[in-house]
Amino acid sequence: MALMAKWNRKTWEVNSSNVLAIQDLTFSYSQTADNNNSTEEKKQTNVRGKELFPLNFTTVLHKGLDVNFDIRKEIEDWESLVSKVDYFFLGSVRLGPAVQLRKVSVSDVKLSNSGEILYAKLSFEFKEYDQESSSVKADVPALEVSASEEAKALRKEQNDQLANAEVHGIRIGDRVKIISTDYLIGASNLSEEELEKSHIVSNIVADRLLLGFHDGGIGRWIFAEGVTLV
């Protein structure tokens, strides 16, 4: 399956062996203006250009698909990327100018009895890199900074692979029942009791559902075709 997104050495994709998706993506375009104090009949504001391009989104890290996935190591790797500058791509299309990673927040952490991180939500804050105002020297080859109006003429690209809030009429918080273990991601060794009872949808990424994670349930990913609403 095609790549969903890329920034620096990090990639996001959803396929049979990996569920790492971008969610709650937001960005904006806005102009910078200041007040005009002139008493003459002029516009009340003077437009001075554009605000630096902001880019924010979240990503869920979860061990349900790969038990060898070290979430803490992944978080520490992101820590090393704070202040780095690079282009952000949706699919193969660049979104806006080069952006600098300003902040990574970790929340909704779930731990095992031994202190291992089983689940975490990462929130990212990026901002357009401005060479004049930043104290960080960008090391991106042939970096185009925000010096020209042409560089600030950003294009908004839509991507059908972004994480969905709903799939086949199923939403986060709904109760579903597994109708076929053929659609389970990973091993399908569920007990009869687990197959008989209903499960709460904890998360949705593309056409995959995470069942019963926050309520102490099975904590398993499954394709939406393998469940039915109850």
WOGI-V970320 format. One record per pair of residues at least 24 apart in sequence whose C-alpha atoms are under 10 Angstrom apart, sorted by sequence separation. I is the first residue (numbers start at 1). J is the second residue. D is the distance in whole Angstrom. If there is no record, write none. Layout:
i:I j:J d:D
i:I j:J d:D
This chain:
i:28 j:52 d:9
i:29 j:53 d:6
i:30 j:54 d:10
i:79 j:103 d:9
i:101 j:125 d:6
i:102 j:126 d:5
i:103 j:127 d:10
i:128 j:152 d:10
i:174 j:198 d:10
i:175 j:199 d:5
i:176 j:200 d:6
i:184 j:208 d:9
i:185 j:209 d:10
i:194 j:218 d:8
i:28 j:53 d:7
i:29 j:54 d:8
i:78 j:103 d:10
i:79 j:104 d:7
i:100 j:125 d:9
i:101 j:126 d:5
i:102 j:127 d:7
i:174 j:199 d:8
i:175 j:200 d:5
i:176 j:201 d:7
i:183 j:208 d:9
i:184 j:209 d:10
i:185 j:210 d:10
i:27 j:53 d:7
i:28 j:54 d:6
i:78 j:104 d:7
i:79 j:105 d:10
i:99 j:125 d:10
i:100 j:126 d:5
i:101 j:127 d:7
i:102 j:128 d:10
i:173 j:199 d:9
i:174 j:200 d:6
i:175 j:201 d:6
i:27 j:54 d:5
i:28 j:55 d:8
i:99 j:126 d:6
i:100 j:127 d:5
i:101 j:128 d:9
i:173 j:200 d:6
i:174 j:201 d:6
i:175 j:202 d:10
i:26 j:54 d:8
i:27 j:55 d:5
i:28 j:56 d:10
i:98 j:126 d:10
i:99 j:127 d:5
i:100 j:128 d:6
i:101 j:129 d:9
i:172 j:200 d:8
i:173 j:201 d:5
i:174 j:202 d:8
i:190 j:218 d:9
i:199 j:227 d:10
i:26 j:55 d:6
i:27 j:56 d:6
i:75 j:104 d:9
i:98 j:127 d:8
i:99 j:128 d:4
i:100 j:129 d:5
i:171 j:200 d:10
i:172 j:201 d:5
i:173 j:202 d:6
i:198 j:227 d:10
i:25 j:55 d:8
i:26 j:56 d:5
i:27 j:57 d:9
i:75 j:105 d:10
i:97 j:127 d:9
i:98 j:128 d:6
i:99 j:129 d:5
i:100 j:130 d:9
i:171 j:201 d:7
i:172 j:202 d:6
i:173 j:203 d:8
i:190 j:220 d:10
i:198 j:228 d:9
i:199 j:229 d:10
i:25 j:56 d:6
i:26 j:57 d:6
i:75 j:106 d:8
i:97 j:128 d:6
i:98 j:129 d:6
i:99 j:130 d:9
i:170 j:201 d:8
i:171 j:202 d:9
i:172 j:203 d:6
i:198 j:229 d:9
i:199 j:230 d:9
i:24 j:56 d:8
i:25 j:57 d:4
i:26 j:58 d:10
i:96 j:128 d:8
i:97 j:129 d:8
i:98 j:130 d:9
i:171 j:203 d:8
i:172 j:204 d:7
i:188 j:220 d:10
i:198 j:230 d:7
i:23 j:56 d:9
i:24 j:57 d:5
i:25 j:58 d:7
i:55 j:88 d:9
i:97 j:130 d:10
i:171 j:204 d:8
i:178 j:211 d:10
i:187 j:220 d:10
i:22 j:56 d:10
i:23 j:57 d:6
i:24 j:58 d:6
i:25 j:59 d:10
i:100 j:134 d:10
i:170 j:204 d:9
i:177 j:211 d:10
i:186 j:220 d:8
i:188 j:222 d:10
i:22 j:57 d:7
i:23 j:58 d:5
i:24 j:59 d:9
i:176 j:211 d:8
i:185 j:220 d:7
i:186 j:221 d:8
i:22 j:58 d:6
i:23 j:59 d:6
i:100 j:136 d:9
i:175 j:211 d:9
i:176 j:212 d:10
i:184 j:220 d:8
i:185 j:221 d:5
i:186 j:222 d:9
i:21 j:58 d:9
i:22 j:59 d:5
i:23 j:60 d:8
i:166 j:203 d:10
i:167 j:204 d:8
i:172 j:209 d:9
i:174 j:211 d:10
i:175 j:212 d:9
i:184 j:221 d:6
i:185 j:222 d:5
i:21 j:59 d:6
i:22 j:60 d:8
i:88 j:126 d:10
i:100 j:138 d:9
i:165 j:203 d:9
i:166 j:204 d:7
i:167 j:205 d:9
i:171 j:209 d:9
i:172 j:210 d:9
i:173 j:211 d:10
i:183 j:221 d:9
i:184 j:222 d:4
i:185 j:223 d:7
i:20 j:59 d:7
i:21 j:60 d:7
i:164 j:203 d:10
i:165 j:204 d:6
i:166 j:205 d:9
i:167 j:206 d:7
i:168 j:207 d:8
i:170 j:209 d:9
i:172 j:211 d:9
i:173 j:212 d:10
i:183 j:222 d:6
i:184 j:223 d:6
i:20 j:60 d:7
i:21 j:61 d:9
i:55 j:95 d:9
i:98 j:138 d:10
i:163 j:203 d:10
i:164 j:204 d:7
i:165 j:205 d:8
i:166 j:206 d:9
i:167 j:207 d:6
i:182 j:222 d:9
i:183 j:223 d:5
i:184 j:224 d:9
i:19 j:60 d:9
i:20 j:61 d:7
i:55 j:96 d:9
i:85 j:126 d:9
i:87 j:128 d:10
i:163 j:204 d:7
i:164 j:205 d:6
i:165 j:206 d:8
i:166 j:207 d:9
i:167 j:208 d:8
i:181 j:222 d:8
i:182 j:223 d:9
i:183 j:224 d:8
i:184 j:225 d:10
i:19 j:61 d:9
i:20 j:62 d:9
i:54 j:96 d:9
i:82 j:124 d:10
i:84 j:126 d:10
i:85 j:127 d:9
i:86 j:128 d:10
i:87 j:129 d:10
i:98 j:140 d:9
i:163 j:205 d:5
i:164 j:206 d:5
i:167 j:209 d:9
i:180 j:222 d:10
i:181 j:223 d:10
i:183 j:225 d:7
i:184 j:226 d:7
i:19 j:62 d:9
i:53 j:96 d:8
i:82 j:125 d:10
i:83 j:126 d:9
i:85 j:128 d:9
i:86 j:129 d:9
i:162 j:205 d:8
i:163 j:206 d:5
i:164 j:207 d:8
i:166 j:209 d:10
i:180 j:223 d:10
i:182 j:225 d:10
i:183 j:226 d:5
i:184 j:227 d:10
i:19 j:63 d:10
i:53 j:97 d:8
i:55 j:99 d:8
i:72 j:116 d:8
i:73 j:117 d:10
i:78 j:122 d:10
i:82 j:126 d:9
i:83 j:127 d:10
i:85 j:129 d:7
i:161 j:205 d:9
i:162 j:206 d:7
i:163 j:207 d:9
i:164 j:208 d:10
i:178 j:222 d:9
i:182 j:226 d:7
i:183 j:227 d:9
i:19 j:64 d:10
i:52 j:97 d:9
i:53 j:98 d:9
i:54 j:99 d:8
i:55 j:100 d:9
i:56 j:101 d:10
i:71 j:116 d:8
i:72 j:117 d:6
i:75 j:120 d:9
i:84 j:129 d:9
i:98 j:143 d:7
i:161 j:206 d:7
i:163 j:208 d:10
i:180 j:225 d:8
i:181 j:226 d:7
i:19 j:65 d:8
i:53 j:99 d:8
i:54 j:100 d:9
i:55 j:101 d:9
i:58 j:104 d:9
i:60 j:106 d:10
i:70 j:116 d:9
i:71 j:117 d:6
i:72 j:118 d:9
i:78 j:124 d:10
i:83 j:129 d:10
i:97 j:143 d:9
i:98 j:144 d:7
i:99 j:145 d:9
i:160 j:206 d:9
i:161 j:207 d:10
i:178 j:224 d:9
i:179 j:225 d:9
i:180 j:226 d:5
i:181 j:227 d:9
i:12 j:59 d:9
i:18 j:65 d:7
i:19 j:66 d:9
i:52 j:99 d:9
i:56 j:103 d:10
i:58 j:105 d:9
i:59 j:106 d:10
i:60 j:107 d:10
i:62 j:109 d:10
i:70 j:117 d:8
i:71 j:118 d:7
i:72 j:119 d:10
i:75 j:122 d:8
i:97 j:144 d:7
i:98 j:145 d:7
i:178 j:225 d:9
i:179 j:226 d:6
i:180 j:227 d:7
i:17 j:65 d:7
i:18 j:66 d:8
i:58 j:106 d:10
i:60 j:108 d:9
i:61 j:109 d:10
i:62 j:110 d:9
i:69 j:117 d:10
i:70 j:118 d:9
i:71 j:119 d:8
i:72 j:120 d:9
i:97 j:145 d:7
i:98 j:146 d:8
i:176 j:224 d:10
i:178 j:226 d:6
i:179 j:227 d:5
i:180 j:228 d:10
i:16 j:65 d:9
i:17 j:66 d:8
i:69 j:118 d:9
i:71 j:120 d:8
i:97 j:146 d:7
i:177 j:226 d:9
i:178 j:227 d:4
i:179 j:228 d:7
i:176 j:226 d:10
i:177 j:227 d:5
i:178 j:228 d:7
i:67 j:118 d:9
i:83 j:134 d:10
i:85 j:136 d:9
i:176 j:227 d:6
i:177 j:228 d:5
i:178 j:229 d:9
i:83 j:135 d:10
i:84 j:136 d:8
i:85 j:137 d:9
i:86 j:138 d:8
i:175 j:227 d:10
i:176 j:228 d:5
i:177 j:229 d:6
i:83 j:136 d:7
i:84 j:137 d:9
i:85 j:138 d:6
i:86 j:139 d:8
i:87 j:140 d:9
i:98 j:151 d:10
i:175 j:228 d:9
i:176 j:229 d:4
i:177 j:230 d:7
i:63 j:117 d:9
i:64 j:118 d:8
i:83 j:137 d:9
i:84 j:138 d:7
i:85 j:139 d:7
i:86 j:140 d:6
i:97 j:151 d:7
i:170 j:224 d:8
i:175 j:229 d:6
i:176 j:230 d:5
i:62 j:117 d:9
i:63 j:118 d:6
i:64 j:119 d:9
i:83 j:138 d:9
i:84 j:139 d:8
i:85 j:140 d:7
i:86 j:141 d:9
i:96 j:151 d:8
i:97 j:152 d:7
i:169 j:224 d:10
i:174 j:229 d:7
i:175 j:230 d:6
i:61 j:117 d:9
i:62 j:118 d:6
i:63 j:119 d:7
i:84 j:140 d:9
i:87 j:143 d:9
i:96 j:152 d:8
i:97 j:153 d:9
i:167 j:223 d:10
i:168 j:224 d:7
i:174 j:230 d:8
i:61 j:118 d:8
i:62 j:119 d:5
i:63 j:120 d:10
i:86 j:143 d:8
i:87 j:144 d:10
i:96 j:153 d:8
i:97 j:154 d:7
i:167 j:224 d:7
i:168 j:225 d:8
i:170 j:227 d:10
i:61 j:119 d:6
i:62 j:120 d:7
i:85 j:143 d:9
i:86 j:144 d:10
i:96 j:154 d:5
i:97 j:155 d:10
i:167 j:225 d:10
i:170 j:228 d:9
i:171 j:229 d:10
i:60 j:119 d:7
i:61 j:120 d:5
i:62 j:121 d:9
i:95 j:154 d:7
i:96 j:155 d:6
i:169 j:228 d:10
i:170 j:229 d:7
i:60 j:120 d:6
i:61 j:121 d:6
i:94 j:154 d:10
i:95 j:155 d:7
i:96 j:156 d:8
i:168 j:228 d:9
i:169 j:229 d:9
i:59 j:120 d:9
i:60 j:121 d:5
i:61 j:122 d:8
i:94 j:155 d:9
i:95 j:156 d:7
i:96 j:157 d:10
i:168 j:229 d:10
i:59 j:121 d:6
i:60 j:122 d:6
i:93 j:155 d:10
i:94 j:156 d:10
i:95 j:157 d:7
i:58 j:121 d:7
i:59 j:122 d:5
i:60 j:123 d:9
i:94 j:157 d:9
i:95 j:158 d:10
i:58 j:122 d:5
i:59 j:123 d:7
i:93 j:157 d:8
i:57 j:122 d:8
i:58 j:123 d:4
i:59 j:124 d:8
i:93 j:158 d:10
i:57 j:123 d:6
i:58 j:124 d:6
i:91 j:157 d:10
i:93 j:159 d:10
i:10 j:77 d:10
i:56 j:123 d:7
i:57 j:124 d:6
i:58 j:125 d:9
i:90 j:157 d:8
i:91 j:158 d:10
i:10 j:78 d:9
i:22 j:90 d:10
i:27 j:95 d:10
i:56 j:124 d:6
i:57 j:125 d:7
i:89 j:157 d:10
i:90 j:158 d:8
i:91 j:159 d:7
i:27 j:96 d:10
i:55 j:124 d:8
i:56 j:125 d:5
i:57 j:126 d:9
i:90 j:159 d:7
i:91 j:160 d:10
i:55 j:125 d:6
i:56 j:126 d:6
i:91 j:161 d:9
i:10 j:81 d:10
i:54 j:125 d:8
i:55 j:126 d:5
i:56 j:127 d:9
i:90 j:161 d:9
i:91 j:162 d:10
i:9 j:81 d:9
i:54 j:126 d:6
i:55 j:127 d:6
i:90 j:162 d:9
i:8 j:81 d:9
i:53 j:126 d:8
i:54 j:127 d:5
i:55 j:128 d:8
i:53 j:127 d:6
i:54 j:128 d:6
i:52 j:127 d:7
i:53 j:128 d:5
i:54 j:129 d:10
i:8 j:84 d:8
i:51 j:127 d:10
i:52 j:128 d:5
i:53 j:129 d:8
i:8 j:85 d:8
i:9 j:86 d:9
i:51 j:128 d:9
i:52 j:129 d:8
i:53 j:130 d:10
i:7 j:85 d:9
i:8 j:86 d:6
i:10 j:88 d:10
i:11 j:89 d:9
i:12 j:90 d:9
i:13 j:91 d:9
i:52 j:130 d:8
i:7 j:86 d:6
i:8 j:87 d:7
i:12 j:91 d:9
i:6 j:86 d:10
i:7 j:87 d:6
i:8 j:88 d:8
i:11 j:91 d:10
i:6 j:87 d:8
i:7 j:88 d:5
i:8 j:89 d:10
i:6 j:88 d:6
i:7 j:89 d:6
i:5 j:88 d:7
i:6 j:89 d:5
i:7 j:90 d:9
i:5 j:89 d:5
i:6 j:90 d:7
i:4 j:89 d:8
i:5 j:90 d:4
i:6 j:91 d:7
i:3 j:89 d:10
i:4 j:90 d:6
i:5 j:91 d:5
i:6 j:92 d:8
i:3 j:90 d:8
i:4 j:91 d:5
i:5 j:92 d:8
i:6 j:93 d:10
i:7 j:94 d:10
i:3 j:91 d:6
i:4 j:92 d:8
i:5 j:93 d:9
i:6 j:94 d:9
i:2 j:91 d:7
i:3 j:92 d:8
i:5 j:94 d:9
i:2 j:92 d:9
i:5 j:95 d:10
i:7 j:98 d:10
i:7 j:99 d:9
i:53 j:146 d:9
i:7 j:101 d:10
i:52 j:146 d:8
i:119 j:213 d:9
i:119 j:214 d:10
i:50 j:146 d:10
i:24 j:123 d:9
i:25 j:124 d:10
i:26 j:125 d:10
i:27 j:126 d:9
i:50 j:149 d:9
i:53 j:152 d:8
i:23 j:123 d:9
i:27 j:127 d:10
i:49 j:149 d:8
i:52 j:152 d:9
i:22 j:123 d:10
i:51 j:152 d:9
i:53 j:154 d:9
i:50 j:152 d:8
i:49 j:152 d:9
i:50 j:153 d:10
i:110 j:213 d:9
i:59 j:163 d:10
i:110 j:214 d:9
i:108 j:214 d:10
i:65 j:184 d:10
i:66 j:185 d:10
i:65 j:185 d:7
i:66 j:186 d:8
i:64 j:185 d:9
i:65 j:186 d:6
i:64 j:186 d:8
i:65 j:187 d:9
i:29 j:152 d:9
i:29 j:153 d:9
i:29 j:154 d:8
i:28 j:154 d:10
i:29 j:155 d:10
i:29 j:156 d:10
i:28 j:156 d:9
i:27 j:156 d:9
i:8 j:140 d:9
i:25 j:162 d:8
i:24 j:162 d:9
i:25 j:163 d:9
i:22 j:161 d:9
i:23 j:162 d:7
i:24 j:163 d:8
i:21 j:161 d:9
i:22 j:162 d:6
i:23 j:163 d:5
i:24 j:164 d:9
i:21 j:162 d:7
i:22 j:163 d:6
i:23 j:164 d:8
i:24 j:165 d:9
i:21 j:163 d:6
i:22 j:164 d:10
i:23 j:165 d:9
i:20 j:163 d:10
i:21 j:164 d:10
i:60 j:203 d:9
i:60 j:205 d:9
i:65 j:210 d:10
i:64 j:210 d:9
i:14 j:161 d:8
i:64 j:211 d:10
i:13 j:161 d:9
i:14 j:162 d:10
i:62 j:210 d:10
i:13 j:162 d:9
i:14 j:163 d:9
i:64 j:213 d:9
i:12 j:162 d:10
i:62 j:213 d:10
i:5 j:159 d:9
i:64 j:218 d:9
i:65 j:219 d:10
i:4 j:159 d:8
i:64 j:219 d:6
i:65 j:220 d:7
i:4 j:160 d:9
i:5 j:161 d:9
i:63 j:219 d:9
i:64 j:220 d:6
i:65 j:221 d:7
i:4 j:161 d:6
i:5 j:162 d:9
i:62 j:219 d:9
i:63 j:220 d:9
i:64 j:221 d:7
i:65 j:222 d:10
i:3 j:161 d:9
i:4 j:162 d:7
i:62 j:220 d:10
i:2 j:161 d:9
i:4 j:163 d:10
i:62 j:221 d:10
i:1 j:161 d:10
i:19 j:185 d:10
i:18 j:185 d:10
i:17 j:185 d:8
i:16 j:185 d:7
i:17 j:186 d:8
i:16 j:186 d:9
i:23 j:204 d:10
i:23 j:205 d:8
i:21 j:204 d:10
i:22 j:205 d:9
i:21 j:205 d:7
i:20 j:205 d:8
i:21 j:206 d:8
i:19 j:205 d:7
i:19 j:206 d:9
i:19 j:208 d:8
i:14 j:205 d:8
i:15 j:206 d:10
i:14 j:206 d:8
i:16 j:208 d:10
i:14 j:207 d:9
i:15 j:208 d:10
i:14 j:208 d:9
i:19 j:221 d:9
i:16 j:223 d:10
